[in-house]
Amino acid sequence: MAKYLEILTPLQEADYPMNELQRLDWVDYSKGLGIFLIVATHVLGGLHERAITDLYMYQFIETSVSIFHVPLFFFLSGLFIRRSARRSVTDFVVDKTAVVLYPYFVWSISQGLLQIALSQYANRPVSAVDLLKIAYVPIGQFYFLYTLFVIMMIYRLFYRRSGSDIVFVSVTIVCFIIERSGFNLIQWNVAHDVAYFLIYFGFGVAAAQTSILARAPEWRSVWLLAILIGGYGAIVIGVTAHWEQEPIVTPMLVMSGIAATVALAILIGRSSTLPFVKLWGTRSLEIYVAHVIAAAAMRIALQRILGFNLPVAQIVLCIAVGIYGPILLAYLSQQLIGPYAFTLSQTRVQPRLRNPWAKGWGVSHSTPRQQAKT
């Protein structure tokens, strides 16, 4: 979920004319769909714990959506990691600290303090001890940012050693197999999260070295619709048959959901009828770190203050506030203190992709040391 999008190839954007680049709107739409699903499942979870939603409905939706909504962001982050990895180690670490680790600490502390202060209203109270341990034990939804940062550092280590992604992708598969086999080699929750999600980051790294996603925006709508229906249909069938816990089946279901979401994102982008989904995507970091606070505040206001308990209305209102509350906060904070409520960086790199059919296009697979000599 890194706030700053990179370029799919390791080539420098500045080396090519702007007309040879195409804006990757489908990335923003994919992130918008993904963040909507994350907010929706968290809202349903909060209402379920308060016995507002139907148990079976919640379990089925939560299981179906949770299979792929977080892996989607690891996949997208893997797509754009290679270019930033070409920087020096220091620059790379500083950049990822500014856009991933910084919001992790700022918002872990903010949400943790609120949960401590309002523990009587919280579904999952946080103690002062929990807050003191966030340097190595993430709380709440912030495990994603912590895990993403660790995975990015692992990728940079492999990239520095070889400049090739083959070894890295192979390691991600091995880690996933070990994790799903039940081995508890390291008794640290973050290590288990890294081992599980690393493979989807690796799939993104691998996909970036092909022309599949470069061609996808030009595919016929009927093919995209087939991918959409087939991908989401596979998940429904898998969850109904309880295959989601099978080590071999899980990655296939996850990638089916990711493919379906990307296909839906491209179709939405073509229609230009849902521009707000793109807004959700460009503000996905802000929504992710602050949506629990915003949605919980709305739920508490509706239930405790107004005595309002209509499930559908609560779901809609909490999701709306969970999405637009953080967006409003981002705009307000930008006017008051700049971007520093969410990031230490002041620039936003737009997602662009080299046209694979442009004259003279190619991808360098040389190591950083070889590139320095050219």
FITIKE-35949 format. One line per 10 residues: number of its first residue (from 1); for each residue x, y, z of N, C-alpha, C. Coordinates in steps of 0.001 Angstrom, whole numbers, always signed. Layout:
// FITIKE-35949
NUM> X/Y/Z/X/Y/Z/X/Y/Z  ...
END
This chain:
// FITIKE-35949
1> +819/-1190/+0/+0/+0/+0/+854/+1242/+0  +2075/+1135/-389/+2912/+2308/-357/+2228/+3436/-1089  +2319/+4600/-519/+1581/+5738/-1055/+2147/+6186/-2399  +3399/+5892/-2637/+4018/+6368/-3850/+4207/+5231/-4820  +3649/+5379/-6011/+3689/+4345/-7018/+4948/+4505/-7862  +5508/+3374/-8251/+6724/+3403/-9029/+6416/+3114/-10504  +7401/+2664/-11237/+7248/+2337/-12647/+7486/+841/-12799  +6716/+192/-13646/+6782/-1259/-13741/+8153/-1767/-14166  +8841/-1101/-15034/+10144/-1561/-15468/+11229/-865/-14666  +12442/-1441/-14652/+13537/-800/-13925/+14144/+365/-14688
11> +13562/+748/-15814/+14086/+1863/-16588/+13649/+3187/-15990  +14480/+4176/-16092/+14158/+5492/-15560/+13112/+6175/-16433  +12061/+6721/-15824/+11019/+7426/-16572/+11597/+8611/-17325  +12588/+9284/-16743/+13136/+10487/-17357/+13890/+10192/-18652  +14205/+8907/-18899/+14962/+8551/-20087/+14109/+8505/-21351  +12791/+8653/-21214/+11898/+8456/-22341/+10909/+9601/-22451  +10462/+9900/-23673/+9451/+10948/-23857/+8172/+10586/-23135  +7463/+11603/-22657/+6240/+11366/-21899/+5188/+10657/-22738  +5181/+10858/-24070/+4159/+10222/-24876/+4389/+8724/-25044  +5531/+8208/-24593/+5774/+6778/-24629/+5358/+6117/-23318
21> +4765/+6890/-22451/+4314/+6372/-21161/+2807/+6457/-21083  +2200/+5503/-20427/+759/+5567/-20264/+412/+5522/-18783  -511/+6346/-18404/-924/+6436/-17012/-1672/+5159/-16610  -1279/+4591/-15489/-1895/+3356/-15019/-3083/+3665/-14118  -4155/+4121/-14726/-5352/+4401/-13949/-5895/+3149/-13276  -5710/+1994/-13910/-6269/+773/-13334/-5642/+451/-11985  -4428/+948/-11732/-3804/+724/-10426/-4584/+1470/-9347  -4905/+2744/-9621/-5689/+3523/-8660/-7069/+2911/-8449  -7694/+2469/-9531/-9015/+1847/-9400/-8919/+528/-8636  -7869/-240/-8870/-7680/-1501/-8138/-7502/-1240/-6648
31> -6708/-240/-6328/-6505/+113/-4922/-7799/+635/-4306  -8560/+1390/-5111/-9840/+1892/-4611/-10797/+773/-4273  -10890/-224/-5156/-11744/-1377/-4883/-11231/-2152/-3680  -9914/-2322/-3615/-9333/-3069/-2498/-9567/-2400/-1158  -9382/-1081/-1095/-9560/-390/+184/-11028/-365/+587  -11927/-307/-395/-13353/-400/-80/-13667/-1743/+583  -13126/-2816/+45/-13380/-4144/+599/-12798/-4271/+2009  -11643/-3685/+2235/-11038/-3735/+3572/-11904/-2986/+4576  -12328/-1784/+4216/-13184/-1007/+5122/-14494/-1751/+5373  -15084/-2306/+4319/-16364/-3004/+4450/-16256/-4197/+5386
41> -15194/-4998/+5250/-15053/-6169/+6119/-14799/-5763/+7563  -14044/-4691/+7763/-13807/-4224/+9136/-15092/-3671/+9754  -15891/-2980/+8951/-17170/-2478/+9452/-18091/-3638/+9812  -18186/-4617/+8934/-19015/-5790/+9219/-18520/-6517/+10458  -17205/-6590/+10609/-16653/-7237/+11795/-17020/-6506/+13072  -16907/-5172/+13040/-17266/-4389/+14222/-18726/-4519/+14582  -19601/-4512/+13571/-21036/-4656/+13828/-21386/-6076/+14243  -20666/-7048/+13707/-20904/-8446/+14098/-20589/-8660/+15568  -19496/-8054/+16039/-19133/-8201/+17442/-20151/-7540/+18361  -20923/-6621/+17814/-22001/-5995/+18577/-23348/-6642/+18265
51> -23291/-7820/+17594/-24492/-8606/+17278/-25481/-7822/+16413  -24952/-6991/+15499/-25811/-6216/+14619/-26020/-6930/+13281  -25000/-7667/+12821/-25096/-8333/+11532/-25357/-9821/+11700  -25904/-10439/+10654/-26183/-11860/+10636/-24874/-12659/+10638  -24789/-13701/+11457/-23556/-14459/+11617/-23121/-15116/+10311  -24027/-15830/+9651/-23650/-16550/+8436/-23248/-15577/+7330  -24015/-14493/+7174/-23690/-13510/+6146/-22306/-12920/+6391  -22039/-12571/+7627/-20747/-11984/+7951/-19612/-12960/+7672  -19745/-14202/+8129/-18682/-15180/+7960/-18394/-15453/+6491  -19443/-15580/+5682/-19243/-15880/+4264/-18576/-14708/+3547
61> -19079/-13494/+3783/-18511/-12316/+3123/-17085/-12076/+3598  -16892/-12159/+4897/-15565/-11898/+5465/-14545/-12896/+4934  -14923/-14156/+4888/-14005/-15181/+4387/-13705/-14978/+2911  -14742/-14732/+2118/-14571/-14580/+669/-13704/-13380/+322  -13958/-12260/+964/-13247/-11029/+632/-11853/-11003/+1235  -11734/-11505/+2477/-10444/-11447/+3165/-9390/-12334/+2525  -9815/-13266/+1700/-8856/-14122/+1010/-7893/-13289/+167  -8409/-12236/-484/-7575/-11544/-1467/-7419/-10047/-1254  -8202/-9392/-360/-8133/-7931/-358/-6795/-7386/+145  -6204/-7993/+1162/-4877/-7544/+1601/-3786/-8047/+658
71> -3803/-9326/+223/-2817/-9753/-772/-2804/-8894/-2031  -3947/-8309/-2393/-3997/-7415/-3554/-3001/-6281/-3412  -2906/-5703/-2219/-2001/-4572/-2016/-543/-5014/-1999  -277/-6220/-1500/+1087/-6736/-1587/+1469/-6975/-3050  +530/-7495/-3825/+769/-7727/-5247/+1074/-6411/-5961  +270/-5393/-5729/+484/-4098/-6379/+1803/-3478/-5941  +2152/-3638/-4676/+3436/-3106/-4203/+4596/-3829/-4873  +4451/-5147/-5090/+5496/-5900/-5771/+5699/-5465/-7201  +4622/-5024/-7852/+4720/-4552/-9231/+5679/-3372/-9363  +5714/-2515/-8351/+6398/-1240/-8473/+7662/-1120/-7625
81> +8194/-2242/-7157/+9320/-2165/-6223/+10671/-2069/-6927  +10761/-2605/-8129/+12087/-2752/-8734/+12773/-1417/-9015  +12032/-437/-9483/+12678/+838/-9797/+13238/+1494/-8542  +12457/+1516/-7469/+12959/+2142/-6248/+14131/+1365/-5667  +14195/+59/-5958/+15299/-759/-5445/+16621/-406/-6115  +16574/+321/-7232/+17799/+732/-7913/+18515/+1845/-7160  +17857/+2453/-6219/+18497/+3498/-5423/+19528/+2879/-4489  +20323/+3728/-3888/+21256/+3235/-2876/+20483/+2678/-1699  +21128/+1851/-926/+20471/+1247/+238/+19936/+2331/+1164  +20737/+3351/+1389/+20318/+4431/+2296/+19081/+5144/+1778
91> +19102/+5511/+501/+17953/+6203/-82/+16711/+5324/-63  +16888/+4045/-336/+15764/+3121/-344/+15141/+3018/+1033  +15954/+2821/+2053/+15443/+2676/+3423/+14780/+3962/+3887  +15393/+5101/+3584/+14821/+6385/+3986/+13465/+6595/+3325  +13377/+6278/+2024/+12110/+6462/+1301/+11012/+5573/+1881  +11301/+4307/+2104/+10278/+3389/+2627/+9930/+3700/+4077  +10875/+4229/+4810/+10573/+4663/+6174/+9599/+5838/+6145  +9808/+6755/+5202/+8963/+7949/+5114/+7541/+7622/+4701  +7366/+6638/+3796/+6034/+6400/+3243/+5334/+5163/+3797  +6053/+4309/+4538/+5450/+3099/+5097/+5583/+3050/+6617
101> +6817/+3173/+7111/+7031/+3012/+8549/+6549/+4216/+9344  +6735/+5414/+8799/+6284/+6629/+9490/+4788/+6612/+9785  +3907/+6370/+8781/+2475/+6318/+9106/+2128/+5153/+10025  +2929/+4090/+9981/+2688/+2965/+10897/+2765/+3436/+12341  +3833/+4138/+12698/+4008/+4573/+14086/+3036/+5698/+14450  +2870/+6667/+13550/+1980/+7795/+13854/+568/+7315/+14145  +51/+6433/+13297/-1339/+6029/+13428/-1541/+4861/+14388  -524/+4057/+14606/-612/+3036/+15657/-743/+3703/+17016  +66/+4728/+17221/+16/+5458/+18491/-1301/+6204/+18633  -1729/+6867/+17558/-2981/+7635/+17619/-4171/+6735/+17910
111> -4295/+5650/+17153/-5425/+4745/+17365/-5317/+4037/+18704  -4094/+3668/+19095/-3906/+2993/+20375/-4309/+3862/+21546  -3932/+5134/+21515/-4294/+6049/+22603/-5806/+6230/+22691  -6455/+6314/+21529/-7917/+6436/+21527/-8578/+5177/+22082  -8053/+4013/+21737/-8624/+2772/+22241/-8428/+2628/+23747  -7329/+3146/+24242/-7100/+3125/+25687/-8061/+4084/+26387  -8183/+5288/+25823/-9043/+6299/+26441/-10519/+5920/+26388  -10921/+5240/+25330/-12326/+4885/+25137/-12521/+3369/+25185  -11821/+2730/+26102/-11831/+1267/+26164/-13225/+693/+26407  -14094/+1453/+27077/-15430/+936/+27354/-16285/+844/+26105
121> -15892/+1556/+25041/-16640/+1532/+23797/-15979/+656/+22726  -14727/+297/+22939/-13971/-422/+21913/-14317/-1906/+21911  -14403/-2479/+20708/-14615/-3922/+20599/-13374/-4688/+21028  -12218/-4135/+20719/-10950/-4781/+21064/-10049/-3766/+21751  -10152/-3658/+23058/-9359/-2672/+23796/-7862/-2934/+23646  -7095/-1857/+23738/-5638/-1929/+23679/-5083/-1431/+25000  -4088/-2113/+25528/-3484/-1709/+26789/-2252/-849/+26528  -1789/-190/+27581/-579/+616/+27460/+620/-255/+27101  +621/-1480/+27601/+1705/-2414/+27279/+1708/-2726/+25789  +514/-2939/+25222/+419/-3194/+23777/+1000/-2033/+22982
131> +718/-844/+23441/+1187/+342/+22735/+2707/+467/+22810  +3269/+65/+23936/+4722/+140/+24099/+5457/-888/+23238  +4738/-1909/+22798/+5375/-2991/+22049/+5214/-2867/+20540  +4697/-1739/+20061/+4419/-1639/+18625/+5687/-1645/+17774  +6848/-1474/+18395/+8090/-1535/+17625/+8337/-2941/+17086  +7723/-3938/+17703/+7908/-5312/+17207/+6628/-6137/+17217  +5529/-5605/+17771/+4240/-6299/+17749/+3175/-5320/+17255  +2815/-5356/+15978/+1807/-4431/+15451/+441/-4648/+16104  -330/-3575/+16180/-1693/-3676/+16694/-2674/-3410/+15557  -3833/-4048/+15657/-4898/-3795/+14695/-4483/-4006/+13251
141> -5024/-3155/+12376/-4788/-3280/+10940/-3394/-2866/+10526  -2607/-2338/+11447/-1294/-1809/+11101/-261/-2893/+10839  -638/-4159/+11058/+269/-5247/+10719/+664/-5186/+9242  -245/-4670/+8404/+37/-4613/+6971/+1251/-3737/+6681  +1276/-2537/+7227/+2382/-1623/+6974/+3695/-2184/+7506  +3648/-2759/+8681/+4857/-3336/+9277/+5368/-4474/+8400  +4471/-5368/+8010/+4851/-6505/+7174/+5369/-6051/+5823  +4707/-5049/+5224/+5140/-4534/+3942/+6549/-3961/+4022  +6841/-3246/+5080/+8174/-2667/+5242/+9233/-3764/+5324  +8960/-4794/+6114/+9912/-5904/+6249/+10120/-6588/+4904
151> +9035/-6827/+4179/+9137/-7488/+2874/+9944/-6645/+1891  +9738/-5335/+1915/+10506/-4457/+1022/+11998/-4508/+1348  +12326/-4572/+2633/+13737/-4671/+3009/+14322/-6004/+2556  +13547/-7069/+2647/+14012/-8380/+2179/+14259/-8334/+670  +13330/-7726/-60/+13506/-7628/-1516/+14770/-6846/-1855  +14974/-5745/-1169/+16165/-4916/-1452/+17437/-5699/-1184  +17433/-6546/-180/+18598/-7367/+120/+18891/-8330/-1026  +17855/-8991/-1547/+18043/-9907/-2664/+18460/-9159/-3922  +17854/-8013/-4145/+18168/-7237/-5340/+19619/-6761/-5320  +20091/-6373/-4157/+21468/-5896/-4036/+22463/-7014/-4311
161> +22103/-8224/-3906/+23018/-9345/-4070/+23097/-9833/-5513  +21960/-9861/-6207/+21950/-10491/-7524/+21414/-9617/-8657  +20515/-8696/-8349/+19879/-7914/-9395/+18831/-8709/-10155  +18648/-9967/-9797/+17676/-10836/-10455/+16520/-11113/-9512  +15324/-11254/-10087/+14139/-11516/-9267/+13814/-13008/-9168  +14519/-13839/-9924/+14206/-15266/-9945/+14410/-15891/-8570  +15544/-15604/-7969/+15839/-16172/-6650/+14833/-15677/-5625  +14521/-14384/-5680/+13569/-13811/-4719/+12207/-14477/-4829  +11684/-14601/-6042/+10371/-15215/-6230/+10392/-16663/-5760  +11486/-17367/-6013/+11602/-18756/-5560/+11554/-18841/-4040
171> +12221/-17903/-3380/+12224/-17887/-1919/+10830/-17608/-1369  +10081/-16748/-2047/+8720/-16446/-1569/+7852/-17699/-1578  +8024/-18527/-2599/+7243/-19769/-2698/+7635/-20730/-1588  +8929/-20850/-1337/+9409/-21740/-267/+8888/-21272/+1084  +8940/-19966/+1328/+8453/-19423/+2608/+6972/-19717/+2795  +6203/-19579/+1729/+4765/-19845/+1823/+4510/-21315/+2148  +5237/-22204/+1496/+5057/-23634/+1747/+5397/-23971/+3194  +6486/-23418/+3687/+6882/-23668/+5083/+5823/-23136/+6040  +5324/-21921/+5773/+4319/-21311/+6649/+3041/-22121/+6660  +2580/-22537/+5486/+1325/-23280/+5401/+1472/-24721/+5884
181> +2703/-25176/+6033/+2930/-26526/+6547/+2838/-26589/+8061  +2762/-25418/+8686/+2581/-25375/+10136/+3855/-25317/+10949  +4993/-25165/+10293/+6245/-25072/+11037/+6341/-23719/+11735  +6678/-23748/+13006/+6808/-22514/+13793/+8292/-22249/+14033  +9000/-21957/+12933/+10445/-21793/+13029/+10829/-20551/+13816  +10028/-19494/+13678/+10276/-18249/+14408/+9000/-17862/+15143  +9072/-17737/+16449/+7881/-17421/+17239/+7692/-15900/+17325  +7327/-15352/+16181/+7091/-13914/+16045/+6004/-13736/+15004  +4890/-13128/+15373/+3749/-13023/+14467/+4109/-12349/+13150  +4973/-11359/+13209/+5366/-10661/+11986/+6058/-11615/+11022
191> +6879/-12517/+11541/+7567/-13487/+10683/+6559/-14364/+9953  +5484/-14745/+10643/+4450/-15562/+10009/+3690/-14754/+8952  +3432/-13482/+9248/+2763/-12622/+8258/+3642/-12446/+7022  +4926/-12239/+7242/+5856/-12073/+6124/+5890/-13343/+5275  +6000/-14488/+5934/+6066/-15757/+5205/+4805/-16005/+4401  +3655/-15584/+4924/+2395/-15815/+4218/+2205/-14852/+3056  +2441/-13567/+3272/+2145/-12557/+2246/+3278/-12364/+1237  +4457/-12837/+1556/+5617/-12631/+691/+5383/-13162/-718  +4677/-14267/-835/+4470/-14887/-2137/+3661/-13976/-3074  +2722/-13215/-2520/+1898/-12344/-3361/+2681/-11107/-3796
201> +3549/-10640/-2942/+4488/-9590/-3324/+5388/-10119/-4440  +5834/-11370/-4283/+6674/-11996/-5304/+5957/-12170/-6626  +4667/-12523/-6574/+3887/-12622/-7811/+3828/-11273/-8518  +3727/-10191/-7733/+3730/-8855/-8331/+5069/-8539/-8975  +6158/-8905/-8296/+7497/-8705/-8856/+7644/-9466/-10169  +7169/-10715/-10190/+7270/-11537/-11398/+6403/-10973/-12521  +5184/-10547/-12189/+4270/-10014/-13200/+4820/-8752/-13842  +5588/-7983/-13080/+6140/-6733/-13605/+7164/-6971/-14701  +7725/-8174/-14758/+8730/-8482/-15767/+8120/-9061/-17044  +6813/-9111/-17114/+6123/-9601/-18300/+5320/-8461/-18921
211> +4699/-8738/-20058/+3878/-7728/-20728/+2392/-7934/-20452  +2055/-8875/-19565/+646/-9209/-19319/-147/-7994/-18871  +348/-7326/-17829/-399/-6188/-17291/-273/-4955/-18185  +773/-4909/-18996/+880/-3802/-19947/-182/-3937/-21033  -508/-5178/-21407/-1497/-5413/-22442/-2926/-5374/-21907  -3087/-5678/-20612/-4431/-5833/-20039/-5372/-4664/-20323  -4934/-3407/-20204/-5867/-2302/-20471/-6398/-2263/-21893  -5760/-2992/-22810/-6202/-2998/-24197/-7038/-4226/-24537  -7227/-5121/-23567/-8029/-6310/-23823/-9489/-5933/-24059  -10163/-6773/-24815/-11578/-6554/-25075/-12371/-6690/-23779
221> -13425/-5925/-23680/-14237/-5918/-22462/-14826/-7288/-22147  -15135/-8056/-23195/-15735/-9370/-22966/-14750/-10295/-22265  -13452/-10172/-22585/-12455/-10982/-21908/-12264/-10538/-20466  -12263/-9253/-20245/-12148/-8742/-18874/-13346/-9172/-18032  -14522/-9138/-18633/-15727/-9575/-17919/-15640/-11055/-17575  -15089/-11845/-18480/-14932/-13280/-18223/-13970/-13516/-17060  -12880/-12751/-17017/-11924/-12867/-15908/-12587/-12466/-14600  -13365/-11393/-14649/-14063/-10906/-13454/-14997/-11980/-12896  -15860/-12496/-13742/-16845/-13487/-13307/-16151/-14780/-12878  -15162/-15205/-13669/-14457/-16433/-13346/-13675/-16332/-12047
231> -13014/-15195/-11840/-12206/-15016/-10636/-13031/-14988/-9366  -14068/-14135/-9356/-14919/-14068/-8172/-15742/-15345/-8002  -16120/-15954/-9126/-16853/-17217/-9050/-16020/-18309/-8419  -14723/-18352/-8747/-13827/-19346/-8162/-13741/-19185/-6645  -13731/-17943/-6186/-13668/-17701/-4750/-14941/-18169/-4062  -16088/-17854/-4646/-17362/-18285/-4058/-17419/-19808/-3964  -17008/-20470/-5036/-17006/-21937/-5031/-16020/-22464/-3985  -14835/-21866/-3948/-13822/-22316/-2993/-14237/-22153/-1547  -14844/-21014/-1232/-15295/-20772/+144/-16463/-21682/+491  -17384/-21865/-444/-18522/-22752/-206/-18062/-24177/+65
241> -17018/-24601/-650/-16488/-25955/-480/-15440/-26040/+633  -15169/-24892/+1285/-14185/-24825/+2377/-12780/-25217/+1908  -12410/-24767/+718/-11074/-25031/+193/-10086/-23927/+551  -10573/-22859/+1171/-9707/-21692/+1364/-8529/-21970/+2295  -8593/-23044/+3079/-7502/-23363/+3993/-6527/-24383/+3411  -6792/-24850/+2207/-5898/-25810/+1576/-4646/-25092/+1063  -3450/-25518/+1486/-2219/-24803/+1113/-2029/-24623/-382  -2421/-25613/-1178/-2222/-25519/-2617/-3298/-24644/-3262  -4507/-24702/-2736/-5629/-23990/-3337/-5611/-22509/-2991  -5151/-22175/-1793/-5197/-20784/-1328/-4587/-19786/-2307
251> -3327/-19998/-2781/-2768/-19007/-3722/-3584/-18880/-4998  -4169/-19984/-5463/-4976/-19916/-6686/-6229/-19080/-6464  -6861/-19235/-5296/-8036/-18422/-4992/-7657/-16959/-4839  -6533/-16701/-4174/-6076/-15321/-3986/-5815/-14657/-5334  -5083/-15337/-6196/-4759/-14747/-7499/-6008/-14623/-8367  -6986/-15501/-8174/-8265/-15359/-8892/-8950/-14066/-8475  -8957/-13792/-7169/-9562/-12560/-6678/-8817/-11329/-7142  -7488/-11392/-7153/-6688/-10252/-7618/-6930/-9998/-9101  -6923/-11060/-9894/-7159/-10914/-11336/-8542/-10337/-11600  -9538/-10830/-10871/-10901/-10324/-11053/-10993/-8851/-10672
261> -10317/-8451/-9606/-10350/-7060/-9159/-9659/-6143/-10164  -8527/-6581/-10700/-7832/-5787/-11721/-8709/-5647/-12968  -9365/-6756/-13372/-10258/-6701/-14534/-11404/-5723/-14290  -11988/-5780/-13095/-13067/-4854/-12752/-12557/-3422/-12740  -11352/-3210/-12236/-10768/-1867/-12198/-10592/-1302/-13602  -10134/-2132/-14530/-9950/-1672/-15912/-11291/-1325/-16536  -12297/-2162/-16291/-13626/-1902/-16852/-14218/-613/-16287  -14058/-402/-14989/-14570/+822/-14368/-13839/+2033/-14937  -12528/+1898/-15095/-11747/+3000/-15642/-12172/+3373/-17056  -12554/+2389/-17840/-13000/+2661/-19203/-14310/+3431/-19234
271> -15186/+3105/-18303/-16513/+3719/-18317/-16506/+5150/-17807  -15549/+5462/-16944/-15446/+6805/-16353/-16714/+7215/-15612  -17472/+6218/-15144/-18720/+6524/-14434/-18558/+6518/-12915  -17446/+5980/-12435/-17235/+5882/-10984/-15891/+6510/-10607  -15726/+7800/-10850/-14431/+8438/-10562/-14062/+8419/-9085  -15059/+8305/-8219/-14768/+8288/-6794/-13967/+7050/-6393  -14072/+5958/-7153/-13279/+4761/-6861/-11795/+5064/-7044  -11493/+5854/-8064/-10103/+6267/-8270/-9624/+7145/-7121  -10490/+8011/-6624/-10139/+8845/-5475/-9816/+7968/-4273  -10628/+6934/-4045/-10345/+6010/-2951/-8945/+5413/-3113
281> -8599/+5078/-4354/-7300/+4473/-4596/-6146/+5412/-4344  -6271/+6658/-4795/-5181/+7613/-4585/-5038/+7985/-3116  -6096/+7789/-2336/-6049/+8080/-907/-6115/+6799/-68  -5680/+5690/-647/-5822/+4403/+50/-4993/+4330/+1330  -3823/+4943/+1339/-3018/+4927/+2562/-3734/+5652/+3684  -4231/+6855/+3385/-4934/+7628/+4413/-6163/+6874/+4922  -6902/+6265/+3992/-8092/+5513/+4400/-7696/+4329/+5265  -6646/+3638/+4862/-6258/+2430/+5601/-5890/+2737/+7048  -5067/+3758/+7264/-4577/+4004/+8614/-5632/+4629/+9518  -6637/+5317/+8933/-7591/+6060/+9771/-9017/+5535/+9712
291> -9293/+4518/+8885/-10695/+4118/+8702/-11289/+3459/+9941  -10486/+2769/+10708/-11017/+2113/+11915/-11511/+3159/+12908  -10749/+4217/+13081/-11155/+5284/+14000/-12446/+5930/+13518  -12494/+6271/+12226/-13669/+6954/+11679/-14909/+6072/+11731  -14791/+4828/+11297/-15948/+3926/+11271/-16417/+3590/+12683  -15471/+3388/+13599/-15838/+3079/+14977/-16548/+4260/+15631  -16089/+5468/+15329/-16743/+6654/+15879/-18186/+6747/+15402  -18428/+6451/+14132/-19784/+6467/+13602/-20631/+5368/+14239  -20064/+4179/+14396/-20809/+3073/+15001/-21203/+3406/+16434  -20260/+3960/+17193/-20543/+4317/+18586/-21608/+5406/+18653
301> -21504/+6394/+17767/-22493/+7478/+17758/-23885/+6942/+17442  -23968/+6054/+16480/-25266/+5508/+16082/-25868/+4627/+17182  -25044/+3772/+17756/-25554/+2803/+18718/-25734/+3396/+20114  -24696/+4052/+20608/-24696/+4498/+22005/-25407/+5835/+22210  -25282/+6722/+21248/-25852/+8065/+21421/-27252/+8169/+20821  -27385/+7671/+19590/-28668/+7810/+18904/-29570/+6588/+19064  -29031/+5485/+19564/-29822/+4271/+19717/-30308/+3717/+18395  -29516/+3900/+17337/-29890/+3511/+15980/-29286/+2148/+15679  -30121/+1142/+15411/-29615/-217/+15253/-30081/-921/+13978  -30454/-174/+12948/-30831/-805/+11688/-29566/-1277/+10970
311> -29383/-2591/+10756/-28126/-3129/+10232/-27683/-2514/+8903  -28557/-2498/+7902/-28169/-2020/+6574/-27739/-559/+6621  -28511/+255/+7322/-28188/+1673/+7419/-26860/+1876/+8150  -26640/+1092/+9192/-25376/+1207/+9928/-24200/+822/+9047  -24370/-246/+8284/-23289/-693/+7411/-22937/+392/+6405  -23954/+953/+5758/-23730/+1983/+4740/-23075/+3220/+5345  -23599/+3683/+6457/-23077/+4903/+7082/-21653/+4709/+7596  -21398/+3573/+8212/-20060/+3327/+8755/-19022/+3182/+7646  -19395/+2515/+6557/-18466/+2394/+5434/-18203/+3769/+4818  -19252/+4557/+4643/-19099/+5889/+4053/-18176/+6759/+4902
321> -18400/+6759/+6201/-17560/+7563/+7097/-16155/+6987/+7167  -16044/+5652/+7138/-14736/+5020/+7172/-13880/+5376/+5965  -14505/+5659/+4844/-13776/+6035/+3632/-13571/+7541/+3537  -14656/+8298/+3686/-14565/+9739/+3444/-14083/+10530/+4654  -14195/+9969/+5837/-13631/+10633/+7006/-12126/+10823/+6870  -11367/+9760/+6582/-9921/+9918/+6382/-9567/+10814/+5199  -10365/+10754/+4119/-10087/+11625/+2971/-10238/+13090/+3374  -11301/+13397/+4112/-11499/+14767/+4590/-10366/+15181/+5514  -9972/+14282/+6403/-8865/+14575/+7312/-7579/+14845/+6538  -7360/+14090/+5463/-6157/+14283/+4653/-6138/+15665/+4014
331> -7284/+16089/+3486/-7354/+17421/+2872/-7173/+18524/+3910  -7801/+18353/+5074/-7650/+19364/+6128/-6219/+19440/+6633  -5609/+18290/+6861/-4240/+18282/+7370/-3268/+18840/+6335  -3567/+18624/+5060/-2721/+19179/+4007/-2705/+20703/+4081  -3846/+21293/+4391/-3932/+22741/+4493/-3240/+23277/+5750  -3243/+22482/+6816/-2724/+22952/+8101/-1249/+22635/+8317  -893/+21381/+8067/+481/+20957/+8378/+1171/+20274/+7205  +566/+20318/+6030/+1147/+19615/+4900/+806/+18130/+4970  +1604/+17282/+4359/+1283/+15858/+4295/+1697/+15081/+5535  +2215/+15765/+6555/+2926/+15084/+7627/+2044/+14278/+8578
341> +741/+14376/+8435/-117/+13500/+9235/-68/+12070/+8710  +381/+11909/+7465/+374/+10578/+6849/+1708/+10166/+6250  +2560/+11113/+5931/+3831/+10761/+5294/+4858/+11860/+5539  +6123/+11490/+5416/+7192/+12477/+5530/+7619/+13012/+4174  +7094/+12424/+3103/+7458/+12855/+1761/+6410/+13814/+1219  +6840/+14766/+412/+5926/+15790/-93/+5594/+15621/-1564  +6106/+14579/-2204/+5840/+14371/-3619/+5057/+13097/-3816  +4273/+13076/-4875/+3507/+11872/-5224/+3862/+11476/-6651  +4487/+10324/-6787/+4840/+9823/-8103/+3632/+9125/-8705  +3246/+9521/-9904/+2067/+8940/-10544/+2432/+7604/-11178
351> +1490/+6660/-11197/+1786/+5348/-11789/+1855/+5426/-13306  +2999/+5078/-13859/+3150/+5087/-15301/+3899/+3836/-15732  +3648/+3426/-16931/+4222/+2197/-17461/+4781/+2448/-18840  +6015/+2010/-19073/+6581/+2129/-20411/+5744/+1330/-21378  +5447/+1897/-22531/+4724/+1201/-23570/+5612/+87/-24129  +5255/-1199/-23930/+6134/-2285/-24346/+6288/-2408/-25848  +5467/-1681/-26624/+5573/-1729/-28066/+6209/-470/-28648  +6671/+416/-27756/+7334/+1627/-28246/+8684/+1258/-28858  +9101/+2008/-29842/+10346/+1706/-30546/+11527/+1765/-29591  +12336/+694/-29630/+13542/+679/-28812/+13306/+304/-27377
361> +12077/-189/-27056/+11786/-510/-25652/+12496/-1784/-25254  +12968/-1800/-24027/+13596/-3013/-23511/+13707/-2920/-22019  +13959/-4042/-21370/+14083/-4091/-19919/+15471/-4569/-19565  +16141/-3808/-18761/+17474/-4199/-18333/+17386/-5102/-17127  +18131/-6176/-17153/+18155/-7092/-16017/+19551/-7133/-15400  +20331/-6083/-15634/+21670/-6045/-15092/+21640/-5712/-13620  +22689/-6010/-12952/+22772/-5724/-11532/+23043/-4245/-11317  +22810/-3718/-10111/+23095/-2302/-9851/+24537/-1942/-10154  +25474/-2887/-9872/+26877/-2592/-10142/+27142/-2470/-11636  +26506/-3365/-12431/+26665/-3295/-13893/+26030/-2037/-14445
371> +24891/-1643/-13892/+24216/-448/-14359/+25052/+799/-14085  +25786/+802/-12993/+26609/+1953/-12634/+27761/+2139/-13619  +28170/+1031/-14272/+29279/+1114/-15193/+28848/+1592/-16574  +27549/+1513/-16876/+27072/+1877/-18210/+26780/+3357/-18305
END
